[in-house]
Amino acid sequence: MSHEIRTPLNAILGFSRIIAETDNSEERLQYYDIVEKNNMRLQELINEILDLSKIESGMMEFNYAPVNLYKLCDDVKNTYRFRCQSGVDLIFEQSDRSLYISTDRNRLFQIFSNLIGNATKFTQKGHISFGYKKVDNQIIFHVTDTGTGIPAEKLPKIFDRFMMANDNVAGTGLGLSISKIIAEKLGGKIWVNSKPGKGTTFTFTIPYISVNGEVKRESHTFTRYTNNKESTHKEIVILVAEDNQSNYDLIEAMIGKTYKLVHALDGMEAIQLYEKYSPNLILMDIKMPNLDGLDATRIIREVSPKIPVIAVSAYAYEKDKAAAIESGCNEFLTKPISPDLLKDTINKYLKNT
């Protein structure tokens, strides 16, 4: 575990310094790509460790809501289509577009992420395919690859914690174990069939729980924000409530050339600066000294029910997101922040400004 954490961290720290020192734009893009890939790997590791801690403490949360399985799988494909190795196709097989069920979308997405993420490591040619079908009162999902396969002696323990099918491939050996626990918590099961040199198929099931009444779309569609000519909207004021200076500096680097930013160091100052500057939008951290972001949002909402408030927080659990929305926030973005998502979200609320 220590090795798996320190390896991407070493690349992130090392190449971040090199990026700052190089004048070659092509090299900077190359190094940035390395940093980005290692950032993603480190986030995956952190999520696995957090999930394991929640499992061991009996606090893994499940939130059931209407889910369109076709839309979920399409999102999975869009997420992983560019992570496959060169020459490997990711195929979403023909499945029922109209099938809605009641389940935990994030947990179901997590199982697919673990299975397809594993498949990308072991598949150098051919394809990775996935899909689902309804059989009686259950949904059967599968992820199939044409990769190296799993040795027969490792199959019985493949879902054990820290079990690695190939010790030469990066990973913690937690993904499959966590996937098994999630599938079982959702009321289903998971199993594997594999032939060395031929490929592997993971199959898992969850109960079919029908959805009654009108089903609303679960996700927002953003319009891509562009800033090709350094267009600015300096007349638009964004209040950034953030007690950590480095986090504020990052937000300023992302959007400071486009909007006028006002920085509040805690919830009390956020209220004061809101009254002074009447900003067009607020980026609100949650954990801050003196007065936290949730209470600050509630107070601001008493004065202005319409101003967009976007929570930006290192808290990432569903209960934290629900608490932010309940306090009056319009959106919830989890740190580390994606620059594109931040710009898209801001643009979504300021498009009529």
N, C-alpha and C positions, 0 to 999 in steps of 0.2 A: 504493500500500500504506500509506504514511504517513497519507494522508487517511482511508482506511477504518478504521484503528486509532484515530486521534485523534477521529473523529466520535462513536462510541459512548462513548469514554472521557470526552469533554467532557460528554456528557449524564449519565453516571454520577456524575462528580465534582460537577457543578453542581446536579443535583437532589437528591443526597444531602445537601448543605448546606441546600438549601431545605426538605427534609423536616424537618430538625432545627429549623428556625426557625419553621415554620408551626404554628398552633394549630387549623386547620380540618381535621377528620378526613377529610372528603370530598376535600379537596385533597391530603392526605397519601397517600390510596389512589391517586389519579390520578398523582401524582408517582412513587409506588412502582412502579406499572405501567410507567411510562416507563423507570425504572431497570432493572426486571426484563427488559424487552425488549432493552435495550441490553447488559445483562449477557450474555444469550443470544447476541447478535450478536458480542460481543467473544470469547466462548468459541469460536464457530464460526471466527472469523478465526484465533485462536491455534491451533486444531486443524489448520486448513488449512496454516498456516505450518510447524507441526511435521511434518505429513505430507510437505510438500514437502522439508523438510530430510532426512527419513528416506529419501525416494525418491532424492534426489541423492547421499546417502552409501551407498546400496545396503543400508540397514538396515530397510526396511519389513518388519514381521513378519506372518506368516500362521499362524494356529492352527486346524487342522481338527478339527471335532468334529461329532457328529450334530445336525442342525438341522431342526426342523419348519417348513417354509416358510410354512404358513398362520399359525402363531403369530407368526413373525417379521413378516409383513406386517400382521397385526392390531396388533402393537405399533407399527409404522410409522404406521398409521392413527390410533391413539390419541395418538401423539406430535404429529402434524401436523393433526389435525382442527380444532383451534382457531386454527391459524396461517393458514388460508386467509382471503382477504379476504371481507368481508360479501357474501353472495349467491352464494358459490362453494361447491359441495359437493365433498367428498373421498370418492371411491367406491373401495372395495376390491372388485373384480369377483370373481364366483364362481370359486373355484379349488379344487384338490384339497386337502382338509383332512388327508389321511393321508400326504401326500408328505414323506418325510424324505430328506435327502441329507447327505453329508459335505462340509462347506465351512467357511469362516471366517464365523461369524455377524456379528461386528462389522463386518467389511469389506463384507459384503453389505448390512447395514443402512446403512452409510455411503454406498453408491452410491444407495440409495433416498432417503436424506436429502438428498443433493446434488441429485438430479433433482427431487424433489417440492418441496424448498426453492426451487429456481429457478422451478418452475411457479407457486408461490404469488406470486412477484413480478410475473409477467407475465400473470396471469389475473385479470381484474376481474369477470367474470361467467361463468356456465356451470358447468363442473365440471373436476375433475382426477381421473382414474381410473388405477388401476394393478392389476396382477395377474401371473399366471404360468401356464405350462402346460409339460408335459413332451412333447417331440417327439423320438422316437428316443433318442439318448444325450445329450441336452442339455436344459437348462431355459431357456425363453425368457421373459424378463420385459419388461414395458413400463410406461411412464408417459406418459399422454396428457393434454393440456390443451386448453382452448378459448380460449387466450389470444391475445396479439398476434402470435405467430409469429416466425420468425427471417428477416431479409432474406436473399435468395438469395445475395448476394455474400459473406455472412459464414458460410454453411454449411460451406464447405470448411475453414475454420480454427476452427470452433466448439470443438474439443477442444484447441486450442493454449493454452499458459499465458498468463494475463492477458488472454485474449480475452473481450470483453464484447459480448453481442448488443445491448445497449442501454446506452450510456454514462451515461444519466440514472438508472439503477437501481443501488443500493448493491451492492457485491460486489468481490471481488479478481480474479475471472476464473480462479480455480484449481480450483473444484469439479469442473467437467467434465473438466479435464485429469487430476485425481487419480482420478476415476471411471473414466476410460479405462484408466489404468495398473492400477488394482485389478482391473477386469474381465479384462484381459489376463493379469495375474499369476495370476488364478484359473483361467486356461485358456480364457477366452471372448473376446468382443468386444462393441463397442457402436457403434451408429450412430443417426442422426437423420433424420427426415422432418418437414418443416415447410412451411406455407403462410401467408404474411403475412396477418394478419387472420382466419385460420381456426383456427390452433392448431398444436401441435407434439407429435410422438410420439418419445420416446427408447426404443430397444429394446436390450437387452443379453442376452447368453447366458453361461451357465457350464456346464461338463460335469456330467452326472448321475453322481454317485459314490454308489453304494448304501451303505446302512448295514446291517451284519449284526448280529444279536443284539438284545437288548432295548435300547430307547432310553429314556433318562431325561429328564425335563423339565429344560430348560436354565435356567429362571429361577425365582426365588422369588416367591411371592405374599404380599404384605404385607397385614396388617390395618390399616386406616387408624387412626392414633393421634389421639385427640381429647383436648382439654383445655379444654372449654367453660367450666368453672367454676373454672379455675385449680386443679384438683385436684393435690395434691402427694404425693410419696412420699419425704419427707425422710429416712425411715429407710433408704432405698436409697442406697448410696454408689457413685458412679462416679468412678474414677480417670482423670484426663485427663493423659496424657503429651504435652506440647506445649511446645517451647522458644520459640516465638514468642508473645509476650504478646498481640498483637492477635488471633491465631487462637484463643487460649484465651478471650479476652474475648468473641469471637463465639460460641463454644460455650456459654459461661456465659449469654449473652443468650438463646440458643435453649432451653436445658434447665435453667438454674440455678434457676429458680423451682419446678421440679418435683422435682429430685433434689439430694442433697447432693454437691457436687463437691470433689474433692481434686486439687490441681494439682502435677504433677511437671515439672521443667524439663529433665530428660534421662532417659536409660534407667536410669542408676544410681539416681537418686532415685525413679524409678517402682518399682524393685524394693524399695527401702527403705519407701516409702509403702504398697506392697502388703502387706508384712509387718506394718506398723503398723496399717492400717485394715481389712484383709481386705475389699476392696470387692466389690460384687456384679457389677461389669462394668468393663472397661477400654477406654478410647478411646486408641489407641496411634499416635502419629506415627511415621514411619519414620526420617527424617533428623533426628538429634539429636546434640548434642555428647557426649563422654565414652563413651557407649554407645548405639548406635542402637536403634531400636524392634524390629528383627528379633531381635537378640541378647537384648534385654530380655525379649521374649516367650518365647524358648527357655528362658531361666533360670526365668521364672515358671511355665512349663509343667512343669518338673521338680518343682515343688512342688504345683501344682494343674493337673491335666489338664482340669478341667471349667469353670473360670471363663471366661465369654465375653470374647474379646478382639477388638475391631473396629479394624482398621487404618484410619487417616484420614490420607491422604497426598496431596501434590502430584504424586507419581509416578503415572503413568497408563498405562504400557505393560503389556501382558499379562504380560511376564516379571516385572515388579514385583509384580503381583497374585499370580502363581504363587509368587514368593519369600515373600510375606507368608503365604499359606496354608500353605506348606511349613514355615514357622517356628512355626506353631501358631495363627495368627489364624483366627477363624471367618468374618469378612467383610472386605471391602475397599471403603472409600468414598473416592472421589477428590475432592480439593478443586478448585474451590469446592464447598462442601457445601450440599446442599438441606436446609432445615430439616425438611421433611416426611419425606424419606428417612432423615435422621438419627433422628428420633423413631420412625419405623416400625421401623427396624432395632433400636434399643434396646428398644422394646416387644416385638419378636419374641423377644428373648432373656430379657426380664424378665417375660413374661406369666404365668409360673408362680411368680413371686417373692411 
